[in-house]
């Protein structure tokens, strides 16, 4: 695949006077001085012969047929560094939930994708080949008879257009009453999955059989254990598969209403305590009761009524399914805002609202007899990557008065023998790249809005969008900030320093969405959702080598990324049966064919999830410019009953089941002629870029709405305006 321009990052900026001019691809020397700070405004260079040559040399996206043939014969790693990272500018296919999609996870071993939405529904999808020759219909039983008919028509269009489906619907569960807090698959193999709901229920799934394997019912969002106390289930979780199955779940901060109710309850208990003391002072001190079973029971009840410490992380067992956590891990003093697990080393990386980052060993064993469950010791598992936390850069966010909202781990760096890296997306819109070797800060990527403002004002801007388009995207970014999506779903009172949760079960669907970045399976590339699409950054050279979804970024703000590398696991016998028993139906794949890697992306406020592959459905192989309308229609699968917005979206290209010819008349027009008393005016139309506007305009024109309408506004040398049947600009 070729790119429109070279998306290189500039040479890193080093504040030290003794810094070398050429950046070290690994941060050993840089860490001794200052971290690299890279701003988005310098990432997009203009089309130059030298930059294009360097881009082709470092990051060619498609290997030659001869090199691919040799690699397959010798069973050696492919020469294409982006083989497992789809880099197409348009998504290939999208599927629906009934409500806003908030979570996505994948199982690499079994080839499944698991998605969740705000109505508590969890869906399993089986990966299929991305080749159109092996596409198979994928329906959904959740949408009723009407949705099934619509899905059938969508499947017919997809088959007619030759568009691969990439995923096949398998099963759907109404797992929770209300939104899903967290959804994850087990590390490192992905044999199990778990979902945590606002209803206080934790469900475990066997991915191989796509079935529910267990459930922990905590009865409410605030549950009381027998010994650990009350806790609120949070939005961050990690599923660990060792000898047994374990689930790490964060606790969340209270909402303002919950905090006020707790303060009232504390005041009530304090009044009762003082009243009891006053009554005892009238008759002298009461005799102290002797310890017995009843007093010990009261002590346990008092301990149970208390909340667990702020910032606690709960460790549940997915084997015995006990509602009581094995441990309450208290490394943080503020609410947890991010959590990730390093399966190779047994480390957990977590961040809180105060800006503190922690790297710690997970204590999988239960506490010893007489030991406390509130254990913050790090003497478990392997050796941590540092001797003293003061020697690390884990306080970098706290120094800048910001905090993490997402953490992505790269467990290994092939060919380097290191422990990998981890990237932290912080509330100040900066992405900080750390190395596990000493937990040192390597690089900072700046994604603040003012950086893009400066880029847009630059004459050498290569963003490829104009001021109006950028203004629309910037407005959407501000809307995301209002939904607390870019603050991790929390809000801190600057005067009292109290942190409150802004997400409740009754919040809108967009409030439950989360931003998530990810690494590829080689640990070399970081995939980052931004305002211009999904940037693929080479963390060794600190260059943007590709921008995924750039063509769809005008209408979709991608948030949550889930990378599915490698080829899909296809049952050839079942595929033969579906295709009528023809051996030619099985796609063996040519030696020059790309693999079936997928990138599943969730978008802000959408109840669809979008699947990218190495094949761009809107780019013709023969180099033509006209794209078949059926291909555009086939991308969005109507596997659920559509609402009003979906029907409008379905009709914006003139989709009509009764009169298919009317669609082409409305949507394929590329120009219009205005016949006036002073001559003809030819207007160019853009049905692909603005289909709804063009359909509206062409529909009015064909119905005679604009006939004999005057130009009610004329400014010489600037503009003329018409279209108002009243002739004064107040109608139309």
HELIX and SHEET records of a PDB file:
HELIX    1   1 UNK A   28  UNK A   31  1                                   4    
HELIX    2   2 UNK A   40  UNK A   42  5                                   3    
HELIX    3   3 UNK A   49  UNK A   58  1                                  10    
HELIX    4   4 UNK A   65  UNK A   74  1                                  10    
HELIX    5   5 UNK A  132  UNK A  134  5                                   3    
HELIX    6   6 UNK A  144  UNK A  161  1                                  18    
HELIX    7   7 UNK A  256  UNK A  282  1                                  27    
HELIX    8   8 UNK A  293  UNK A  305  1                                  13    
HELIX    9   9 UNK A  389  UNK A  391  5                                   3    
HELIX   10  10 UNK A  396  UNK A  399  1                                   4    
HELIX   11  11 UNK A  449  UNK A  457  1                                   9    
HELIX   12  12 UNK A  467  UNK A  482  1                                  16    
HELIX   13  13 UNK A  485  UNK A  487  5                                   3    
HELIX   14  14 UNK A  509  UNK A  512  5                                   4    
HELIX   15  15 UNK A  550  UNK A  552  5                                   3    
HELIX   16  16 UNK A  572  UNK A  578  1                                   7    
HELIX   17  17 UNK A  583  UNK A  585  5                                   3    
HELIX   18  18 UNK A  629  UNK A  635  1                                   7    
HELIX   19  19 UNK A  644  UNK A  651  1                                   8    
HELIX   20  20 UNK A  660  UNK A  667  1                                   8    
HELIX   21  21 UNK A  691  UNK A  702  1                                  12    
SHEET    1   A 5 UNK A  36  UNK A  39  0                                        
SHEET    2   A 5 UNK A 440  UNK A 446  1                                        
SHEET    3   A 5 UNK A 430  UNK A 435 -1                                        
SHEET    4   A 5 UNK A 421  UNK A 426 -1                                        
SHEET    5   A 5 UNK A 404  UNK A 410 -1                                        
SHEET    1   B 4 UNK A  93  UNK A  96  0                                        
SHEET    2   B 4 UNK A 608  UNK A 612 -1                                        
SHEET    3   B 4 UNK A 598  UNK A 603 -1                                        
SHEET    4   B 4 UNK A 558  UNK A 564 -1                                        
SHEET    1   C 4 UNK A 101  UNK A 107  0                                        
SHEET    2   C 4 UNK A 112  UNK A 117 -1                                        
SHEET    3   C 4 UNK A 121  UNK A 127 -1                                        
SHEET    4   C 4 UNK A 167  UNK A 174 -1                                        
SHEET    1   D 6 UNK A 211  UNK A 217  0                                        
SHEET    2   D 6 UNK A 201  UNK A 206 -1                                        
SHEET    3   D 6 UNK A 192  UNK A 197 -1                                        
SHEET    4   D 6 UNK A 180  UNK A 187 -1                                        
SHEET    5   D 6 UNK A 230  UNK A 241  1                                        
SHEET    6   D 6 UNK A 222  UNK A 224 -1                                        
SHEET    1   E 8 UNK A 211  UNK A 217  0                                        
SHEET    2   E 8 UNK A 201  UNK A 206 -1                                        
SHEET    3   E 8 UNK A 192  UNK A 197 -1                                        
SHEET    4   E 8 UNK A 180  UNK A 187 -1                                        
SHEET    5   E 8 UNK A 230  UNK A 241  1                                        
SHEET    6   E 8 UNK A 245  UNK A 251 -1                                        
SHEET    7   E 8 UNK A 313  UNK A 317 -1                                        
SHEET    8   E 8 UNK A 327  UNK A 329 -1                                        
SHEET    1   F 3 UNK A 336  UNK A 342  0                                        
SHEET    2   F 3 UNK A 347  UNK A 352 -1                                        
SHEET    3   F 3 UNK A 357  UNK A 361 -1                                        
SHEET    1   G 2 UNK A 490  UNK A 492  0                                        
SHEET    2   G 2 UNK A 499  UNK A 501 -1                                        
SHEET    1   H 4 UNK A 518  UNK A 519  0                                        
SHEET    2   H 4 UNK A 525  UNK A 530 -1                                        
SHEET    3   H 4 UNK A 533  UNK A 538 -1                                        
SHEET    4   H 4 UNK A 543  UNK A 548 -1                                        
SHEET    1   I 2 UNK A 671  UNK A 676  0                                        
SHEET    2   I 2 UNK A 679  UNK A 684 -1                                        
SHEET    1   J 2 UNK A 711  UNK A 715  0                                        
SHEET    2   J 2 UNK A 719  UNK A 722 -1                                        
END                                                                             
